[in-house]
Amino acid sequence: MPQKLTKEIITAAIAGFEAQKKHIDGQIAELRGQLNGQRTEQTAAPVGPAPKRKISAAARRHMAQGQKRRWEKIKGQPGSPQSLVAPKVAGPKKAAAKKATAKSSAKAA
């Protein structure tokens, strides 16, 4: 059974053949340039975004350790576990409890 060619299929085929023709014309021009002793430049392929790098778990661990060492050096407390953790900020409930404890201990003294 013969395939029915629609307008869209024919248009797509024409576009594909024209692209092939353009490619072949470029190759012919390059060969003619070589025959005449002219220097021809290769056309560069379209440059798109680089593919995303995949980093192994071991490399991520190594980078994390290096970052921790850098922060230790910046904070000036090498080797202490507290230098690796950001200081915690007391929440509103804890602050109120601390104030109450401080007042009661001041009264007792």
C-alpha positions in Angstrom: 0.0 0.0 0.0 1.6 3.3 -1.0 2.1 5.9 1.7 0.1 9.1 1.3 2.4 12.2 1.3 0.9 15.1 3.2 1.9 18.7 2.7 3.8 18.7 6.0 5.9 15.6 5.1 6.8 17.1 1.7 7.8 20.4 3.3 10.0 18.6 5.8 11.6 16.5 3.1 12.4 19.7 1.1 14.0 21.3 4.1 16.1 18.2 4.8 17.3 17.9 1.3 18.2 21.7 1.2 20.2 21.2 4.4 22.0 18.3 2.8 22.6 20.3 -0.4 24.1 23.2 1.7 26.5 20.7 3.4 27.5 19.1 0.1 28.1 22.5 -1.5 30.4 23.4 1.4 32.4 20.3 0.9 32.7 20.9 -2.8 33.9 24.4 -2.2 36.5 23.1 0.2 37.8 20.5 -2.3 38.0 23.2 -5.0 40.0 25.4 -2.7 42.4 22.6 -2.1 42.7 22.0 -5.9 43.6 25.7 -6.4 46.1 25.7 -3.6 44.0 28.1 -1.5 43.8 27.8 2.2 40.3 27.0 3.4 39.1 27.3 6.9 36.9 24.8 8.6 33.5 26.1 9.6 33.1 25.9 13.4 30.4 23.7 14.8 27.7 25.7 16.6 28.8 26.2 20.2 26.2 25.4 22.8 26.3 25.2 26.5 28.8 22.7 27.9 27.3 19.5 29.4 26.9 19.6 33.1 29.8 18.0 35.0 29.2 15.1 37.2 31.3 15.0 40.3 31.9 11.7 42.2 31.0 11.3 45.9 34.7 11.1 46.8 35.4 14.3 45.0 32.5 16.1 46.8 33.9 14.8 50.2 37.3 16.0 49.3 36.0 19.5 48.4 34.0 19.6 51.6 37.0 18.8 53.7 39.0 21.5 51.9 36.3 24.1 52.5 36.2 23.1 56.2 40.0 23.6 56.5 39.7 27.0 54.8 37.0 28.1 57.2 39.1 26.9 60.2 42.0 29.0 58.9 39.8 32.1 58.5 38.2 31.8 61.9 41.6 31.2 63.5 40.7 28.1 65.5 42.3 25.2 63.7 41.1 21.8 64.6 38.3 22.7 67.0 34.9 21.2 66.1 33.2 24.5 67.0 35.1 26.3 64.2 33.3 24.0 61.7 29.8 24.9 62.8 28.2 28.3 62.4 27.3 29.9 65.7 23.7 29.3 66.8 21.4 32.2 67.5 19.1 31.8 70.4 15.4 31.9 69.6 12.9 34.1 71.3 11.8 31.5 73.9 15.4 30.7 74.8 16.3 34.3 75.1 13.4 34.9 77.5 14.3 31.8 79.6 18.0 33.0 79.8 16.9 36.5 81.0 14.6 34.9 83.7 17.5 32.7 84.8 19.9 35.6 84.9 17.5 37.7 87.0 16.9 34.9 89.5 20.6 34.2 89.9 21.3 37.9 90.3 18.7 38.1 93.1 20.2 35.1 94.9 23.7 36.6 94.9 
